[in-house]
Amino acid sequence: MTETTGIPTTPASPGTAAQGISQQRGMVASLTSRLVILVPYLWLLLFFLVPFLIVFKISLSTTTIAMPPYVPVFSLDDGLSGFLAGLRELTVENYLWLTQDALYFNAYVSSVVIAAVSTFLTLLVGYPMAYGMARAPASMRATLLMLVILPFWTSFLIRVYAWIGILKPEGLLNQFLLWLGIIDTPLQIMNTHTAIYIGIVYSYLPFMVLPLYASLEKMDFSLIEAAQDLGCTPTAAFWKITFPLSLPGVVAGSMLVFIPAVGEFVIPDLLGGSQTLMIGRTLWNEFFANRDWPVSSAVAVILLLILVVPIVFFQRAQSRAQEG
């Protein structure tokens, strides 16, 4: 026997049901977008912020003959009291040491100068290449892009060693110049800054060309034709129209070349020789030769702070370009 309450039930209207489904879909889409945004932040947290904090902690430690070669070393077994005792042992003496030894200051200055000159040379070489690719027929652009990326298919170390065979006194370049009669004695290019500039420009050229091509390829070249019709010379049209419109690519390419070039180690070590003073080699000597991890960590932290300036500049330039 069934019991009825006598309360009539009204079925939900189609509009209300559709509205509920729409709200659910909106919640799912919002949650998905938040998860998509959360992924890069988690990536930066795990692979940038956490390693940086570890290096920063080591830079505040003291060198010792042990493994690892610094104290204090925090352990979960020590508990909260051990953690607090370790914090009291941290010191800034390694940073003070950097201000007392001119070697580190000279290494920073030399690295920034070499990176800036290399970036400028890379821009001079890469801009005409990117401009030519942007003005090439659409059917050829994919092939040209592949040719720019093609060096990445070979090991970076092998490509640097190939330049040793080209630039050394008995290398291909000197033999070719001697055969042409341009020089009488081999040129000393190896173990000089010239060899470093050649290596950096060659190795990082794609990082300059690709952002420049992305900016130039989107440009409306009819603007140049209009400027020339109004009496503007090709040179003036380039500086007044083409170059300003390609500035986002110039800034992006320059940052992509300058930032890794400051800390470059392989190219200065192989092409510049042992006398080349750059911060990458200084870091390597402190870590592996002197086994002074706290001082080398302090050097790395200062280097990162130096690179923060162009990174912030790059981000501001990108935001301005997007707003424009």
PyMOL commands that set and color helices and strands:
alter all, ss='L'
color gray80, all
select helices_A, chain A and resi 14-59+76-88+93-100+102-135+138-153+156-167+172-180+193-217+222-229+234-245+247-262+266-272+279-289+293-323
alter helices_A, ss='H'
color red, helices_A
select strands_A, chain A and resi 62-63+70-71
alter strands_A, ss='S'
color yellow, strands_A
deselect
rebuild
show_as cartoon
